[in-house]
Amino acid sequence: MKRIVLTGGGTAGHVTPNLALIPHLQKKGWEVHYIGSTDGMERGLIEGLPNVSYHGVASGKLRRYADLKNLSDPFRVVKGAFQASSLMRSLKPNVVFSKGGFVSVPVVYAAWLNRVPVVGHESDLTPGLANKLCQPFVKVLCTTFPETAKGLKKGRYTGTPLRDELFAGQRTRGLRAFHLSGEKPVLLVTGGSSGAQAINAAVRASLPSLLQDFEVLHLCGKGNLDPALTNTKGYRQIEYLTDGMADAFACADLLISRAGSNTLCEILALRKPSLLIPYPKGASRGDQIENAASFLARGLALVLDQSELTPERLVKETLALQKDAPRIAAAMEKEPSGNGLQAVLDIIEENAKA
């Protein structure tokens, strides 16, 4: 039986593509193992999946800033590499697929030491620190953005693996579930699983204007509901969605969103015209700004910098998005689907050792 080790963690973005791959790998007859950190969030997402063995190893966070833990974490990475190397010798996988995040570094090093081929994946326009460290040891680095692949010797533009459930949404079911009439275009606002305070505030301040032209489905993040707006006609606020996200996408005509790479792949795959408000630099390494700039340059979205976000500007840009939606949708139709599931599966098969 073919055996694969998947790795990646630290954020949901480093795990969800693996979740998309797992059922398809299993259908193809792969025995699936996952190496993650002993206490990271990836453990909760992966452990308990049917026929997937989870193995925890030590890992250290890779920081670009001064922190006392920078003195101890390299030793944790070394410890994790020894643990992962022991696992490689016992499991003898045909291939490793690394989605990135700090836990992937010791796993990729261990695979290389044991002559196990590694296929990596980079979600953002510019590689994160973990993938920069791993890049010399991978056979192929799959990328979400075409520009990234062109700048890498081992890069292959694939898109990001997306879960099948994303494409199972139904507009009528979504309208019914979220108590929307569908008489006006539906504007879906999302700031990620934890919400986005700046976007939440601007949307709520501009509701009187937005509701003249749209119904608004607002995913505001856990703990961010506004009780004063509960019964506002045409406005529906929800903390977050899991199973219902496909129906939310299906009933949406336009989106206001952050610019995380996984979200952008979903937007492209579903052909949803969007206004992107990337997470600002300083609060992050600026990857969302670069991601959004790529979509803007390719005509796939409109972009509004958070520093320019006001209720008035938000209304203006949303109306501009509505007007420009046919052009954006046409540009999306000319692009690859954004769903890299099959392309990544093919590359894994190509690089697995017999």
C-alpha positions in Angstrom: 0.0 0.0 0.0 1.2 3.5 -0.8 1.9 5.6 2.3 1.9 9.4 2.6 2.8 11.7 5.4 1.0 15.1 5.4 2.2 18.0 7.6 1.3 21.6 8.2 0.0 23.6 11.1 -0.1 26.7 13.2 -3.1 28.2 11.4 -6.2 26.7 9.7 -4.8 27.9 6.4 -2.0 25.4 6.8 -4.4 22.5 7.5 -7.5 22.9 5.4 -5.8 22.1 2.0 -4.7 18.8 3.7 -8.3 18.2 4.8 -9.3 18.6 1.1 -6.6 16.1 0.0 -7.2 13.4 2.5 -10.5 11.8 1.2 -9.2 11.8 -2.3 -5.9 10.2 -1.3 -7.8 7.5 0.6 -9.9 6.8 -2.4 -6.8 6.3 -4.4 -5.6 3.7 -1.9 -3.1 5.8 0.1 -2.5 5.1 3.8 -2.5 8.6 5.4 -0.4 9.7 8.3 -0.2 13.3 9.6 2.7 14.8 11.5 1.9 17.9 13.5 2.8 19.6 16.7 1.9 17.9 20.0 -0.5 20.6 21.1 -1.2 22.7 18.0 -4.6 23.5 16.5 -3.9 21.1 13.7 -4.2 18.2 16.2 -7.8 19.1 16.9 -8.6 19.3 13.2 -6.9 16.1 12.1 -7.1 13.7 15.1 -10.3 11.7 14.9 -10.5 11.7 11.1 -11.3 8.2 10.0 -8.3 6.1 9.0 -5.8 8.9 9.5 -2.9 8.4 12.1 -1.8 11.5 13.9 1.8 11.8 15.2 2.8 14.7 17.4 6.4 16.1 17.4 8.1 19.0 19.1 8.2 22.3 17.2 9.2 25.9 17.7 7.7 29.0 16.3 9.8 30.8 13.6 9.7 34.5 14.6 11.0 37.5 12.7 10.9 39.6 15.9 12.8 39.6 19.2 11.5 37.2 21.7 13.1 35.2 24.5 11.6 32.0 23.1 13.9 32.5 20.1 16.6 31.1 22.3 14.8 27.9 23.2 12.7 27.2 20.1 15.6 26.2 17.8 16.2 23.3 20.2 12.6 22.3 19.9 13.0 22.3 16.1 16.0 20.0 16.5 14.1 17.7 18.9 11.2 17.6 16.4 13.5 16.7 13.6 14.8 13.7 15.5 11.3 12.6 16.4 10.2 13.1 12.8 13.2 11.2 11.5 12.4 8.3 13.7 8.8 8.3 12.3 10.2 8.4 8.7 12.3 5.3 9.5 9.3 3.4 11.0 6.6 4.5 8.6 8.8 4.5 5.4 6.4 6.8 3.5 6.5 7.0 -0.3 6.2 10.8 -0.2 5.6 13.7 2.2 3.3 16.6 1.4 4.1 19.8 3.4 1.6 22.7 3.6 3.9 24.9 5.6 3.8 26.5 9.0 6.5 26.1 11.6 5.7 22.4 12.4 6.6 21.5 8.8 10.3 22.5 9.1 11.5 19.5 11.2 9.3 17.1 9.2 10.7 18.2 5.8 14.3 18.1 7.2 13.6 14.6 8.5 12.2 13.4 5.1 15.2 14.7 3.3 17.6 13.0 5.7 15.7 9.7 5.1 15.6 10.2 1.3 11.8 10.6 1.3 10.7 12.9 -1.6 8.8 16.0 -0.4 6.1 18.0 -2.3 5.5 21.4 -0.7 2.8 24.0 -1.1 3.0 27.8 -0.7 -0.3 29.7 -0.4 0.9 33.3 -0.5 2.4 35.4 -3.2 5.8 35.4 -1.5 6.9 32.3 0.5 6.7 32.4 4.2 9.7 31.8 6.4 8.9 28.1 6.9 8.8 27.4 3.2 11.9 29.5 2.6 13.8 27.2 5.0 12.2 24.0 3.4 12.6 25.0 -0.2 16.0 23.5 -0.8 14.7 20.1 0.4 11.6 19.8 -1.7 11.2 18.2 -5.1 8.4 20.6 -6.2 6.8 23.6 -4.5 3.2 24.0 -5.6 1.9 27.6 -5.6 -1.4 29.4 -5.3 -0.3 32.3 -7.5 1.3 32.1 -11.0 3.7 34.8 -10.2 5.2 32.8 -7.3 5.8 29.8 -9.5 7.6 31.9 -12.1 10.0 33.2 -9.4 11.0 29.7 -8.1 13.2 27.1 -9.6 11.1 24.3 -8.3 7.8 26.2 -8.5 4.6 24.8 -10.1 1.4 26.8 -10.3 -1.4 24.6 -9.1 -3.8 26.7 -7.1 -4.9 25.5 -3.6 -6.7 22.2 -2.9 -10.3 23.0 -1.9 -12.8 20.8 -0.1 -15.6 19.2 -2.2 -18.2 20.6 0.2 -17.4 24.1 -0.9 -19.1 23.4 -4.3 -22.2 21.7 -2.8 -23.9 25.0 -1.8 -27.4 25.9 -3.0 -28.7 29.5 -3.3 -32.3 28.8 -2.3 -31.2 26.8 0.7 -28.9 29.6 1.7 -31.5 32.3 1.4 -33.9 30.2 3.5 -31.3 29.3 6.1 -30.2 33.0 6.6 -33.7 34.4 6.3 -33.0 36.5 3.2 -35.6 37.3 0.6 -33.2 37.4 -2.5 -35.2 40.4 -3.8 -32.0 42.4 -3.8 -28.4 41.3 -4.5 -26.9 39.5 -1.5 -23.6 41.0 -0.1 -21.6 38.5 1.9 -19.2 40.2 4.4 -16.5 38.0 6.0 -13.3 38.9 7.9 -12.2 35.3 8.6 -13.0 33.0 11.5 -12.2 35.6 14.1 -13.9 38.5 12.2 -12.3 41.9 11.5 -13.2 44.8 13.8 -12.4 47.5 11.2 -14.6 45.9 8.6 -17.4 45.1 11.1 -17.5 48.7 12.2 -17.5 50.2 8.7 -20.2 47.8 7.5 -22.5 48.5 10.5 -22.0 52.2 10.2 -22.9 52.1 6.5 -25.9 49.7 6.8 -28.5 52.5 6.1 -26.9 53.1 2.7 -26.0 49.5 1.9 -29.5 48.1 2.6 -31.0 50.4 0.0 -29.3 48.3 -2.7 -28.4 45.0 -1.0 -29.3 42.4 1.6 -26.3 41.9 3.8 -25.1 38.5 5.3 -22.4 39.5 7.8 -20.0 36.9 9.2 -18.7 39.0 12.0 -16.5 36.6 14.1 -17.0 35.0 17.5 -18.2 37.4 20.2 -18.8 40.2 17.7 -22.6 40.2 17.3 -24.4 43.5 17.8 -27.7 42.9 19.6 -29.0 46.3 18.6 -29.0 45.2 14.9 -30.7 41.8 15.5 -34.0 42.7 13.9 -32.7 45.0 11.1 -34.6 44.1 7.9 -32.3 42.8 5.2 -29.4 42.3 7.6 -28.3 39.0 9.0 -25.3 38.7 11.4 -23.7 35.4 12.3 -20.5 34.8 14.3 -19.1 32.2 12.0 -20.1 29.2 9.8 -18.7 25.8 9.2 -21.2 23.5 7.5 -23.2 26.4 6.2 -20.4 28.2 4.5 -21.1 26.6 1.1 -24.7 27.8 1.2 -23.5 31.3 2.2 -21.2 31.5 -0.8 -24.0 30.1 -3.0 -26.5 32.7 -2.1 -24.0 35.6 -2.3 -23.8 37.8 -5.4 -20.9 40.0 -4.1 -18.3 39.6 -1.4 -16.4 41.9 0.9 -13.5 39.9 2.3 -10.0 39.8 3.7 -7.3 38.5 1.2 -6.0 35.3 2.8 -4.8 33.0 0.1 -7.2 30.1 0.8 -10.1 32.6 0.7 -9.0 34.0 -2.6 -8.8 30.5 -4.1 -12.4 29.9 -2.9 -13.5 33.2 -4.4 -11.9 32.4 -7.7 -13.2 28.8 -7.8 -16.7 30.0 -7.1 -16.4 33.0 -9.5 -17.6 35.6 -6.9 -16.8 39.3 -7.6 -15.2 40.7 -4.5 -14.0 43.8 -2.8 -10.8 42.8 -0.9 -9.7 44.6 2.2 -6.3 43.0 3.0 -5.0 42.6 6.6 -2.7 45.6 7.0 1.1 45.4 7.2 2.4 45.8 10.7 -0.3 43.5 12.0 1.1 40.9 9.6 4.0 40.4 7.3 2.0 42.0 4.5 1.2 38.8 2.6 -2.5 39.7 2.2 -1.6 43.0 0.6 0.5 41.2 -2.0 -2.2 38.6 -2.5 -4.8 41.3 -3.1 -2.5 43.2 -5.5 -2.2 40.1 -7.6 -5.9 39.7 -7.9 -6.3 43.4 -8.7 -3.6 43.3 -11.4 -5.3 40.3 -13.0 -8.7 42.0 -12.9 -10.1 39.4 -10.5 -11.3 41.8 -7.7 -11.4 45.4 -6.4 -9.2 46.3 -3.5 -9.6 48.8 -0.7 -6.7 49.5 1.7 -7.8 49.4 5.3 -6.2 52.8 6.0 -8.7 54.3 3.6 -11.7 52.4 5.0 -14.6 54.6 6.1 -18.3 53.9 5.9 -18.7 56.3 3.0 -15.8 54.8 1.1 -17.1 51.3 1.7 -20.4 52.2 0.2 -18.8 53.8 -2.8 -16.5 50.8 -3.5 -19.3 48.3 -3.0 -21.5 50.1 -5.6 -18.4 50.2 -7.9 -18.0 46.4 -7.4 -21.7 45.9 -8.3 -21.2 47.9 -11.5 -17.9 46.1 -12.4 -19.1 42.6 -11.5 -19.7 41.4 -15.0 -16.2 42.4 -16.1 -14.7 40.7 -13.0 -16.7 37.5 -13.5 -15.6 37.4 -17.2 -11.9 37.7 -16.1 -12.4 34.9 -13.6 -13.8 32.6 -16.3 -10.6 33.0 -18.2 -8.5 31.9 -15.2 -7.8 28.3 -14.1 -10.4 27.3 -11.5 -8.4 28.2 -8.4 -9.0 24.7 -7.1 -5.6 23.0 -7.1 -6.9 19.6 -5.8 -6.3 17.5 -8.9 -3.0 19.2 -9.9 -1.6 18.7 -6.4 -2.7 15.0 -6.4 -1.0 14.5 -9.7 2.2 16.0 -8.5 2.2 13.9 -5.4 1.8 10.7 -7.5 4.5 11.9 -9.9 7.1 12.4 -7.1 6.3 9.5 -4.8 9.0 6.9 -4.8 8.1 3.3 -5.7 
